[in-house]
Amino acid sequence: MNERVQRQFDSRSEAERQWMLDNTWCDNCNAADLGMSNAREYSIDDKIYVEGDCNKCEKPVVSEIHERDLPNS
């Protein structure tokens, strides 16, 4: 099916949002945890993703989110 379904990033707790923004990998910079801005959350086939712009190079960053890894809020 592979349908992209928008999710409500802003409805998450501040701790969850910050964790999702901070724990990133930028394929362009080839570096971890540079952070992202302009975050958008969505799901595809029951997997959750957050997508935004790398804080260093401003290229697109996409991270798969595993709920078990999110901090307790």
Buried (B, 14 or more C-beta within 10 A) or exposed (E): EEEEEEBEBEEBEEEBBEBBBEBBBBEEBEEEEBBBEEBEBBBEEEEBBBBBBBBBBBEBBBBEBEEEEBEEE
